[in-house]
Amino acid sequence: MSLLPYLAALGLPVMLAVLLTWPKMRSLVWRIMPFAPLPALALALLGDLPMNAQAEWLILGLHFGLDEVSRLFVIFTGLLWCAAGASARHWMRHDPHATSFGVLFAMAQAGNLGLLLAQDALSFYAFFALMSFASYGLVLHSRDTEAQGAARLYIGFVVLGELALFAGLALAASQAGSFLLADLRSAVPSDMAVALLILGFGVKLGIMPLHLWLPPAHGAAPVPASAVLSGAMIKAGLFGMMTILPLGGVAYSDHGTVLMAAGMVTIFAALLLGVQQVNPKAVLGYSSVSQMGILALGLGAGLMVPEAWAAILPVLMFLAAHHALAKGALFLGTGAFAAQTGLASKLGVTLALLVLAFILAGLPASSGGLGKEALKTALEAGSPVWLPWLSVALTLSGVATTLLMARYIAMIWHNPPKAPANPAAEAVLLPFLLVSAASVALPAVWGTLAQTVAAPIRLAPSGALWPVLCGVVLAAGVAVFAHAQRIGAGVFLSQLTAPFRAFGARADAIVAAKRRAARRLGHAVPKALGDTATRWRLGQSAIACLIALTLAVELGTTQPAETAISPVPQTDPILLQDLIPTPDF
C-alpha cells in the first residue's frame, strides 16, 4: 500500500500547527481544526485490513499500518479529536494564548494518531514522545499557579515514563533482533524488558501509584484538552501494552499479579481521593484513574494466563472505546455547562451528563454494563484463584463510579469551571451532544465497527442494576449527612420535621376553620328561616295547613268505621201483639 494516505493522516495536523504561526492564516486554520483527524478516520473506515506501508529510505525505515486493534483505536480516537477541535475553536476564540494552544493541540493530535499507525519501535516511540511533550503545554496553558504545579508534576512523570519506555523498547528490540512491533510481540522479552514497558506505559495509563499527574493535569488544562487527555491520550498506554507486550504468547505471572493488584487498588483508592475534590474536572480525572484500574485487571490476567488473552482482548478494545467516548463527552459537557447562561439550559446539560454518568457507572444494557459483564466472562478463562476477587471488584466498581459521578454532578453546580468571555454556548454544546450520542449508540454500532471481534459484547448479559442503585443511595445518604454536619444536628432535625409540623398546623387550621364555619351556620340558619317565614307570611299559611290536615285525618278515620259495622241479618219482624198473651174469655 502507498505511504501517501498515512502521510496525509499525520501531515494535516502538523501542517495546521505550522500555519497557525502565520497570523493571516489563523482564522482559516481554526475553521479547519475540527476536520484534521478526517484523513485518519477515512483510512480506518474505508481501508481493507491488514494495511501496511513502509519507507526503507528513512533512517532505520518507516513502517505504518493498521490491524483490527489499531483500526478501532483510530476510529474512536479520531472522533474524539474532531469533537475536541470543534469545541476548542470556540473555547479559544478570545483567549490570548490561543495560538500556542492550537499549535500544541495539533502536534499532540499528530503524535496520538501517529503512534496508533506506527508499526516499528522507532516511529512508535517518536510519536508517543511527541504526544506526551506537546501535552505539557496544554496543561500549562493558563499559566496560573495551579497550572504550573500540575505541569511540573506532569512533566516529571512524563520524563520518567519516557525513559522507562525507551529502555524497555531498546531492550526488547535487541532481544528480538528487530524494530518491528510484530516481532517484539512474538518474541520472548526478558522480565526486565517487560517490567520497563509496563512502567513506561503505566505512567500514561495512570494506574496507581503512577497516577499522581493525571487528576491535577485534567483539572488545570482547558476543557477541550482535558477531553482528549482523558479520552484519547491515556489510552496510548493501554494500546502500547496490547501492541508490544507478548500477551497471549508467554506467561509472566509475577508481572500479571502486580498489575492486577495495582488495578484492584486503583479502582477503589481513586474513589476515596476523588470524592474529596472540589474541581469537577479533577473528580473526572480520578474517575479515569478508577476506570484504568478495570483495564489493568484484564491486562494482568492476560499476562498471567496467556490462554485467556484471546477472550480478554476484544473486551478491552470495547471498554477502551466506551471510556473514551463517555469520559470525553463528560469533559466536553463540563465546558458546555459552564458556557450556558440560563437555568433551563443548565438543567438540560445536567440531564445529559447524568445519562453519561450512568453509562460510565455500568447501567444495564449500556456500554458500561455490557463491557463489565463481558470482562467477567472473559476472566473465567484466567486464573481460578483470582477470579472471585476480580468478579467482586468489577461489580463493586459500579458503586465506586456512581459515587464519583454524584460528586462530579454536585461540583459542576457548586464550582463550575471558568468559561471564556462571551462563549458561543450553542457551538460548544454541539460537540458534546455528538460525542454523547456516539457513547449511547456504541453497543448498537459495535457489531458493525468491530466485525470479527464483536461477539463477546453481543453475547454479554446486560448487567446488574443494584450496584448503580446502591451508589445512588449511598450518595444521597452522604449528601444528607454532610448537610446535617454543616448546619448542625438540631437545625437539621428541625428542618427534617418541619414538613410534618407544617402539615399538622395546616390540618389544625382547616379543622378550626370548619368549626367556625359550623358555628356561623348554626347562628345564621334559624335567623334566616325566621326572616323567610316573616317575609312569606308563613304563620297564617301554617295554621290553614294544620286545619286542612286535621279535617283530612278526621275524614280518613270516619269512613272506615262505618264500613266496619257488620250488617244485621234480615228476619221476620216480631210484632208487639205477639209478645202479649191473648186473654181467655
C-alpha positions as CSV (number, residue, x, y, z in Angstrom):
1,M,0.0,0.0,0.0
2,S,1.2,3.5,-0.7
3,L,2.6,5.6,2.1
4,L,0.6,8.7,0.9
5,P,-2.6,8.1,3.0
6,Y,-0.6,7.7,6.1
7,L,1.4,10.9,5.4
8,A,-1.9,12.7,4.8
9,A,-3.4,11.4,8.0
10,L,-0.4,12.7,10.0
11,G,0.7,15.6,7.9
12,L,-2.6,17.6,8.1
13,P,-2.3,18.2,11.9
14,V,1.3,19.1,11.5
15,M,0.6,21.5,8.6
16,L,-2.1,23.2,10.6
17,A,0.3,23.6,13.6
18,V,2.8,25.3,11.2
19,L,0.2,27.5,9.6
20,L,-1.0,28.8,13.0
21,T,2.3,30.6,13.3
22,W,1.2,32.8,10.3
23,P,-1.2,35.4,11.6
24,K,-3.1,35.8,8.3
25,M,-3.9,32.0,8.3
26,R,-5.1,31.6,11.8
27,S,-8.7,32.2,11.2
28,L,-8.8,29.7,8.4
29,V,-6.8,27.1,10.4
30,W,-9.2,27.3,13.3
31,R,-12.0,26.6,11.0
32,I,-10.2,23.5,9.6
33,M,-9.1,22.3,13.0
34,P,-12.1,20.0,13.7
35,F,-11.5,18.2,10.4
36,A,-7.8,17.5,10.9
37,P,-8.4,13.8,12.0
38,L,-10.7,13.0,9.0
39,P,-7.9,11.5,6.8
40,A,-7.0,9.1,9.6
41,L,-10.7,8.3,10.1
42,A,-11.2,7.7,6.4
43,L,-8.2,5.4,6.3
44,A,-9.6,3.3,9.2
45,L,-13.1,3.2,8.0
46,L,-12.5,2.6,4.3
47,G,-9.3,0.6,4.2
48,D,-9.1,-3.2,3.9
49,L,-7.2,-5.0,6.7
50,P,-4.4,-5.6,7.1
51,M,-2.8,-2.5,5.8
52,N,1.0,-1.9,5.6
53,A,3.2,0.7,4.1
54,Q,6.9,1.3,4.5
55,A,9.7,3.7,3.5
56,E,13.1,1.9,4.0
57,W,14.9,5.0,2.8
58,L,14.2,7.0,6.1
59,I,16.9,6.4,8.7
60,L,16.1,2.8,10.0
61,G,13.0,2.5,8.0
62,L,9.5,3.8,8.5
63,H,6.6,1.4,8.8
64,F,2.9,2.2,9.1
65,G,-0.2,0.0,9.1
66,L,-3.5,-0.9,10.6
67,D,-4.8,-4.1,12.1
68,E,-8.0,-4.9,13.9
69,V,-6.8,-3.3,17.2
70,S,-5.3,-0.2,15.8
71,R,-8.2,0.4,13.4
72,L,-10.7,0.6,16.2
73,F,-8.4,2.8,18.3
74,V,-8.1,5.2,15.4
75,I,-11.9,5.4,14.9
76,F,-12.8,6.4,18.4
77,T,-9.7,8.5,18.9
78,G,-10.2,10.4,15.7
79,L,-13.9,11.0,16.5
80,L,-12.9,12.5,19.9
81,W,-10.2,14.7,18.4
82,C,-12.8,16.0,15.9
83,A,-15.2,17.0,18.7
84,A,-12.4,18.5,20.8
85,G,-11.2,20.5,17.9
86,A,-14.7,21.9,17.3
87,S,-15.0,22.8,20.9
88,A,-11.5,24.4,21.0
89,R,-12.3,26.6,18.1
90,H,-14.9,28.5,20.1
91,W,-13.4,27.9,23.6
92,M,-10.2,29.7,22.5
93,R,-11.8,32.5,20.4
94,H,-10.9,35.3,22.8
95,D,-8.0,33.6,24.6
96,P,-4.7,35.5,24.5
97,H,-2.8,32.1,24.3
98,A,-5.0,30.6,21.6
99,T,-2.2,30.3,19.1
100,S,0.2,28.4,21.3
101,F,-2.7,26.2,22.4
102,G,-3.6,25.4,18.8
103,V,0.0,24.6,17.8
104,L,0.4,22.2,20.8
105,F,-3.1,20.8,20.3
106,A,-2.4,19.9,16.6
107,M,1.0,18.4,17.5
108,A,-0.4,16.3,20.3
109,Q,-3.1,15.1,17.8
110,A,-0.4,14.1,15.3
111,G,1.5,12.2,17.9
112,N,-1.6,10.4,19.2
113,L,-2.7,9.3,15.7
114,G,0.9,8.5,14.7
115,L,1.5,6.0,17.5
116,L,-1.6,4.2,16.5
117,L,-0.5,3.9,12.9
118,A,3.2,3.1,13.6
119,Q,4.4,-0.4,13.1
120,D,8.1,-0.1,14.2
121,A,9.5,0.8,17.6
122,L,11.4,3.9,16.5
123,S,8.3,5.5,14.9
124,F,6.1,4.5,17.8
125,Y,8.4,6.0,20.4
126,A,8.8,9.2,18.4
127,F,5.1,9.8,18.1
128,F,4.5,8.7,21.7
129,A,7.1,11.3,22.9
130,L,5.6,14.0,20.6
131,M,2.2,13.5,22.1
132,S,3.5,13.5,25.7
133,F,5.6,16.5,25.5
134,A,3.1,18.6,23.4
135,S,0.5,17.9,26.1
136,Y,2.8,19.6,28.6
137,G,1.9,22.9,27.0
138,L,-1.8,22.1,27.1
139,V,-1.6,21.5,30.9
140,L,0.4,24.7,31.4
141,H,-2.0,26.8,29.2
142,S,-3.5,29.2,31.7
143,R,-0.1,29.9,33.4
144,D,-1.6,30.3,36.8
145,T,-0.3,28.7,40.0
146,E,-2.5,25.6,39.7
147,A,-1.5,25.1,36.1
148,Q,2.2,25.5,36.8
149,G,2.1,23.0,39.7
150,A,0.1,20.5,37.6
151,A,2.5,20.9,34.6
152,R,5.6,20.4,36.8
153,L,4.1,17.2,38.2
154,Y,3.1,16.1,34.7
155,I,6.4,16.6,33.0
156,G,8.2,14.8,35.8
157,F,6.1,11.7,35.3
158,V,6.4,12.1,31.5
159,V,10.2,12.1,31.7
160,L,10.1,9.0,34.0
161,G,7.7,7.2,31.7
162,E,9.6,8.1,28.5
163,L,12.9,6.9,30.0
164,A,11.4,3.6,31.1
165,L,9.7,3.2,27.7
166,F,12.8,3.9,25.7
167,A,14.8,1.5,27.8
168,G,12.2,-1.2,27.5
169,L,11.8,-0.8,23.7
170,A,15.5,-0.8,23.2
171,L,16.0,-3.9,25.3
172,A,13.1,-5.8,23.7
173,A,14.3,-4.8,20.2
174,S,17.8,-6.1,20.9
175,Q,16.4,-9.4,22.2
176,A,14.0,-9.8,19.3
177,G,16.6,-8.7,16.7
178,S,14.1,-6.4,15.0
179,F,12.5,-3.0,15.4
180,L,9.1,-4.1,14.1
181,L,6.4,-4.2,16.8
182,A,5.1,-7.5,15.5
183,D,8.5,-9.1,16.0
184,L,8.7,-7.6,19.5
185,R,5.3,-9.0,20.4
186,S,6.1,-12.5,19.1
187,A,9.5,-12.7,20.8
188,V,10.1,-13.6,24.4
189,P,11.5,-10.5,26.0
190,S,13.2,-10.7,29.4
191,D,11.4,-9.9,32.7
192,M,13.3,-6.6,32.9
193,A,12.2,-5.5,29.4
194,V,8.5,-6.3,30.3
195,A,8.8,-4.5,33.6
196,L,10.2,-1.4,31.9
197,L,7.5,-1.4,29.3
198,I,4.8,-1.8,32.0
199,L,6.3,1.1,33.9
200,G,6.5,3.3,30.8
201,F,3.0,2.6,29.6
202,G,1.6,2.5,33.2
203,V,2.6,6.2,33.7
204,K,0.5,7.1,30.7
205,L,-2.3,4.8,31.7
206,G,-2.5,6.4,35.1
207,I,-2.7,3.3,37.3
208,M,-1.7,3.7,41.0
209,P,0.9,4.6,42.1
210,L,1.8,6.2,38.8
211,H,-1.4,8.3,38.7
212,L,-0.3,11.4,40.6
213,W,0.0,13.6,37.5
214,L,-3.4,12.7,36.0
215,P,-6.1,14.4,38.1
216,P,-4.2,17.8,38.5
217,A,-3.4,17.8,34.8
218,H,-7.1,17.3,33.9
219,G,-8.1,19.9,36.3
220,A,-5.7,22.6,35.0
221,A,-6.0,22.0,31.3
222,P,-8.7,23.8,29.2
223,V,-11.8,21.7,28.6
224,P,-11.0,20.6,25.0
225,A,-7.5,19.5,26.1
226,S,-8.9,17.6,29.2
227,A,-11.3,15.7,26.9
228,V,-8.5,14.3,24.7
229,L,-6.1,13.9,27.6
230,S,-8.6,11.6,29.4
231,G,-10.5,10.1,26.5
232,A,-7.7,9.6,23.9
233,M,-4.2,10.1,25.2
234,I,-4.2,7.8,28.3
235,K,-5.4,5.0,26.0
236,A,-2.0,5.2,24.4
237,G,-0.7,3.3,27.5
238,L,-3.3,0.6,27.0
239,F,-2.6,0.4,23.3
240,G,1.1,0.2,23.9
241,M,0.7,-2.8,26.3
242,M,-1.7,-4.5,23.9
243,T,0.6,-4.0,20.9
244,I,4.1,-4.6,22.3
245,L,3.8,-6.9,25.3
246,P,3.8,-10.6,24.5
247,L,0.3,-11.1,25.6
248,G,-1.2,-14.4,24.7
249,G,2.2,-15.9,24.0
250,V,4.2,-16.2,27.2
251,A,3.2,-16.2,30.8
252,Y,4.6,-13.5,33.1
253,S,2.9,-14.5,36.4
254,D,4.7,-12.0,38.6
255,H,4.1,-9.1,36.3
256,G,0.5,-10.1,35.9
257,T,0.0,-10.4,39.7
258,V,1.4,-6.9,40.3
259,L,-0.7,-5.4,37.5
260,M,-3.9,-7.0,38.8
261,A,-3.2,-6.0,42.4
262,A,-2.5,-2.4,41.2
263,G,-5.7,-2.4,39.2
264,M,-7.8,-3.6,42.2
265,V,-6.3,-0.9,44.5
266,T,-6.7,1.7,41.8
267,I,-10.4,1.1,41.3
268,F,-11.3,1.9,44.9
269,A,-8.5,4.1,46.1
270,A,-9.4,6.6,43.3
271,L,-12.9,6.8,44.9
272,L,-11.5,7.8,48.3
273,L,-9.4,10.5,46.7
274,G,-11.9,11.7,44.1
275,V,-14.8,12.4,46.5
276,Q,-12.6,14.9,48.3
277,Q,-12.1,17.1,45.2
278,V,-13.9,20.4,44.6
279,N,-12.8,20.8,41.0
280,P,-15.3,18.8,38.8
281,K,-12.6,18.1,36.2
282,A,-10.3,16.7,38.9
283,V,-13.2,14.4,40.0
284,L,-13.4,13.2,36.4
285,G,-9.7,12.7,36.5
286,Y,-9.9,10.4,39.5
287,S,-12.8,8.6,37.7
288,S,-10.5,8.0,34.8
289,V,-7.9,6.6,37.2
290,S,-10.5,4.2,38.6
291,Q,-11.6,3.1,35.1
292,M,-8.0,2.4,34.1
293,G,-7.8,0.1,37.1
294,I,-10.5,-2.0,35.4
295,L,-8.4,-2.2,32.2
296,A,-5.4,-3.2,34.3
297,L,-7.3,-6.2,35.6
298,G,-7.7,-7.5,32.1
299,L,-4.1,-6.8,31.2
300,G,-2.8,-8.5,34.3
301,A,-5.0,-11.6,33.7
302,G,-3.6,-11.8,30.1
303,L,-0.1,-11.7,31.4
304,M,-0.7,-14.3,34.0
305,V,-2.7,-16.7,31.8
306,P,-1.9,-16.4,28.1
307,E,-4.7,-18.7,27.1
308,A,-7.2,-16.2,28.3
309,W,-5.9,-13.3,26.2
310,A,-8.0,-14.2,23.1
311,A,-11.1,-13.7,25.1
312,I,-9.9,-10.6,27.0
313,L,-8.6,-8.7,24.1
314,P,-11.9,-7.9,22.3
315,V,-13.4,-6.8,25.6
316,L,-10.6,-4.4,26.4
317,M,-11.0,-2.9,23.0
318,F,-14.7,-2.3,23.7
319,L,-14.0,-0.9,27.2
320,A,-11.4,1.5,25.7
321,A,-13.9,2.8,23.2
322,H,-16.6,3.0,25.9
323,H,-14.4,5.1,28.3
324,A,-13.0,7.3,25.5
325,L,-16.5,8.4,24.3
326,A,-18.2,8.6,27.7
327,K,-15.4,10.4,29.5
328,G,-14.6,12.7,26.6
329,A,-18.3,13.6,26.4
330,L,-18.3,14.3,30.2
331,F,-15.4,16.7,29.9
332,L,-16.9,18.5,26.9
333,G,-20.2,18.6,28.8
334,T,-18.4,20.3,31.7
335,G,-17.4,23.1,29.3
336,A,-20.9,23.2,27.8
337,F,-22.4,23.6,31.2
338,A,-20.1,26.4,32.1
339,A,-21.0,28.2,28.8
340,Q,-24.7,28.2,29.4
341,T,-26.3,31.2,31.0
342,G,-30.0,30.2,31.6
343,L,-31.2,27.8,34.3
344,A,-33.2,25.8,31.8
345,S,-30.2,25.2,29.5
346,K,-28.0,24.3,32.5
347,L,-30.7,21.7,33.7
348,G,-30.8,20.3,30.1
349,V,-27.0,19.8,30.1
350,T,-27.1,18.3,33.5
351,L,-29.7,15.8,32.4
352,A,-27.4,14.7,29.5
353,L,-24.5,14.5,31.9
354,L,-26.5,12.2,34.2
355,V,-27.1,9.9,31.3
356,L,-23.4,9.7,30.6
357,A,-22.6,9.2,34.3
358,F,-24.9,6.2,34.5
359,I,-23.4,4.8,31.3
360,L,-19.9,5.1,32.8
361,A,-21.1,3.5,36.0
362,G,-22.4,0.5,34.2
363,L,-26.2,0.9,33.7
364,P,-27.6,-2.3,32.4
365,A,-27.6,-2.6,28.6
366,S,-25.3,0.4,28.3
367,S,-21.7,0.1,27.1
368,G,-20.5,0.2,30.7
369,G,-22.7,-2.6,31.8
370,L,-22.1,-4.8,28.8
371,G,-18.3,-4.2,29.0
372,K,-18.0,-5.2,32.6
373,E,-20.2,-8.3,32.1
374,A,-18.2,-9.3,29.1
375,L,-14.9,-8.9,31.0
376,K,-16.2,-11.1,33.8
377,T,-17.0,-13.8,31.3
378,A,-13.6,-13.4,29.7
379,L,-11.8,-13.6,33.0
380,E,-13.3,-17.0,33.7
381,A,-10.6,-18.4,31.3
382,G,-8.0,-16.9,33.6
383,S,-6.7,-17.7,37.0
384,P,-9.3,-19.5,39.1
385,V,-7.6,-18.1,42.3
386,W,-8.1,-14.5,41.2
387,L,-11.4,-14.9,39.5
388,P,-13.7,-14.4,42.6
389,W,-11.8,-11.3,43.6
390,L,-11.9,-9.9,40.1
391,S,-15.6,-10.5,39.8
392,V,-16.3,-8.8,43.1
393,A,-14.0,-5.8,42.1
394,L,-15.7,-5.4,38.8
395,T,-19.2,-5.5,40.4
396,L,-18.3,-3.0,43.1
397,S,-16.6,-0.7,40.7
398,G,-20.1,0.3,39.7
399,V,-20.7,1.6,43.2
400,A,-17.4,3.5,43.2
401,T,-18.1,5.1,39.8
402,T,-21.6,6.1,40.8
403,L,-20.3,7.8,43.9
404,L,-17.6,9.7,41.9
405,M,-20.2,10.8,39.3
406,A,-22.5,12.0,42.1
407,R,-19.7,14.1,43.4
408,Y,-19.0,15.4,39.9
409,I,-22.6,16.4,39.3
410,A,-22.7,18.3,42.6
411,M,-19.4,20.1,41.9
412,I,-20.4,21.4,38.5
413,W,-23.2,23.3,40.2
414,H,-21.1,24.4,43.2
415,N,-17.8,25.1,41.4
416,P,-18.2,25.1,37.6
417,P,-15.0,25.7,35.5
418,K,-14.5,29.2,34.2
419,A,-15.9,29.8,30.8
420,P,-14.3,32.1,28.3
421,A,-15.7,35.6,27.8
422,N,-18.8,35.6,25.5
423,P,-18.7,31.9,24.8
424,A,-20.7,30.6,21.8
425,A,-22.9,28.4,24.0
426,E,-24.6,26.5,21.1
427,A,-21.3,25.9,19.3
428,V,-19.7,24.4,22.5
429,L,-22.8,22.4,23.1
430,L,-22.9,20.7,19.7
431,P,-19.7,18.7,20.0
432,F,-20.7,17.5,23.5
433,L,-24.1,16.2,22.2
434,L,-22.5,14.5,19.2
435,V,-20.0,12.5,21.4
436,S,-22.8,11.8,23.9
437,A,-24.9,10.3,21.1
438,A,-21.9,8.2,20.0
439,S,-21.5,6.9,23.6
440,V,-25.1,6.0,23.9
441,A,-25.1,4.3,20.4
442,L,-21.8,2.4,20.9
443,P,-23.4,-1.0,21.8
444,A,-25.6,-0.8,18.7
445,V,-22.9,0.1,16.3
446,W,-20.1,-2.0,17.8
447,G,-21.0,-5.1,15.7
448,T,-20.6,-3.1,12.5
449,L,-17.3,-1.5,13.7
450,A,-15.6,-4.4,15.3
451,Q,-17.0,-7.1,13.0
452,T,-15.0,-10.3,13.8
453,V,-14.3,-9.3,17.5
454,A,-17.8,-8.1,18.4
455,A,-19.1,-11.5,19.6
456,P,-18.1,-11.1,23.3
457,I,-20.1,-7.9,23.6
458,R,-23.1,-9.2,21.6
459,L,-23.4,-12.2,23.8
460,A,-22.7,-10.5,27.1
461,P,-25.5,-10.1,29.7
462,S,-27.0,-6.7,30.2
463,G,-25.5,-6.3,33.7
464,A,-26.9,-5.7,37.2
465,L,-28.7,-2.6,38.3
466,W,-28.1,-2.9,42.0
467,P,-24.5,-1.6,42.1
468,V,-25.7,1.7,40.5
469,L,-28.7,1.9,42.8
470,C,-26.5,1.2,45.8
471,G,-24.2,4.0,44.7
472,V,-27.1,6.4,44.3
473,V,-28.5,5.6,47.8
474,L,-25.0,6.0,49.3
475,A,-24.5,9.3,47.5
476,A,-27.9,10.5,48.8
477,G,-27.1,9.4,52.3
478,V,-23.7,11.1,52.2
479,A,-25.2,14.3,50.9
480,V,-27.8,14.3,53.8
481,F,-25.1,13.6,56.4
482,A,-22.9,16.4,55.0
483,H,-25.8,18.8,55.1
484,A,-26.6,17.8,58.7
485,Q,-22.9,18.3,59.7
486,R,-22.8,21.7,58.1
487,I,-25.9,23.2,59.7
488,G,-25.9,21.3,63.0
489,A,-27.9,18.3,64.3
490,G,-30.6,20.5,66.0
491,V,-31.2,22.6,62.9
492,F,-31.2,19.5,60.7
493,L,-33.8,17.8,62.8
494,S,-35.9,20.9,62.8
495,Q,-35.7,21.1,59.0
496,L,-36.5,17.3,58.8
497,T,-39.6,17.6,60.9
498,A,-40.7,21.0,59.5
499,P,-42.9,19.5,56.8
500,F,-44.7,17.3,59.3
501,R,-45.2,20.3,61.6
502,A,-46.4,22.4,58.8
503,F,-48.8,19.6,57.8
504,G,-50.2,19.4,61.3
505,A,-50.6,23.1,61.6
506,R,-52.4,23.2,58.3
507,A,-54.7,20.4,59.4
508,D,-55.5,22.2,62.7
509,A,-56.1,25.4,60.8
510,I,-58.5,23.6,58.5
511,V,-60.4,21.9,61.4
512,A,-60.7,25.3,63.2
513,A,-62.0,27.0,60.1
514,K,-64.6,24.3,59.7
515,R,-65.7,24.7,63.3
516,R,-66.0,28.4,62.9
517,A,-68.0,27.9,59.8
518,A,-70.3,25.4,61.5
519,R,-71.0,27.9,64.4
520,R,-71.7,30.7,62.0
521,L,-74.0,28.4,60.1
522,G,-75.8,27.4,63.4
523,H,-76.5,31.0,64.2
524,A,-77.4,32.0,60.7
525,V,-79.9,29.3,59.8
526,P,-82.6,30.0,62.4
527,K,-82.4,33.7,61.7
528,A,-82.7,33.1,58.0
529,L,-85.6,30.8,58.5
530,G,-87.4,33.3,60.7
531,D,-86.8,36.1,58.2
532,T,-88.1,33.9,55.4
533,A,-91.2,33.0,57.3
534,T,-92.0,36.6,58.1
535,R,-91.3,37.7,54.5
536,W,-93.5,34.9,53.1
537,R,-96.2,35.1,55.9
538,L,-95.8,31.5,56.6
539,G,-97.6,31.7,60.1
540,Q,-101.2,32.1,58.6
541,S,-100.4,29.5,56.0
542,A,-99.2,27.1,58.6
543,I,-102.5,27.5,60.6
544,A,-104.5,26.9,57.4
545,C,-102.4,23.8,56.6
546,L,-102.9,22.5,60.1
547,I,-106.8,22.8,59.9
548,A,-106.8,21.2,56.5
549,L,-104.6,18.4,57.8
550,T,-106.9,17.8,60.8
551,L,-110.0,17.6,58.6
552,A,-108.3,15.2,56.2
553,V,-107.4,13.0,59.1
554,E,-110.9,13.1,60.5
555,L,-112.5,12.2,57.2
556,G,-110.0,9.5,56.7
557,T,-110.8,7.8,60.1
558,T,-114.7,8.2,59.9
559,Q,-115.3,6.3,56.7
560,P,-113.5,3.1,57.6
561,A,-115.6,2.9,60.9
562,E,-118.9,2.9,59.1
563,T,-117.8,0.2,56.7
564,A,-116.6,-1.9,59.5
565,I,-120.2,-2.5,61.0
566,S,-121.4,-5.9,60.0
567,P,-125.0,-5.9,58.5
568,V,-127.7,-7.3,60.7
569,P,-129.3,-10.4,59.2
570,Q,-132.9,-9.9,58.0
571,T,-135.6,-11.9,59.9
572,D,-139.3,-11.8,60.2
573,P,-140.5,-8.8,62.3
574,I,-141.8,-9.6,65.7
575,L,-145.0,-7.8,66.4
576,L,-146.0,-6.4,69.8
577,Q,-149.1,-8.3,69.9
578,D,-147.2,-11.5,69.5
579,L,-145.5,-10.8,72.7
580,I,-148.6,-10.1,74.7
581,P,-150.6,-13.1,75.5
582,T,-154.2,-13.3,74.5
583,P,-156.6,-13.5,77.5
584,D,-159.1,-16.3,77.7
585,F,-162.5,-15.1,77.9
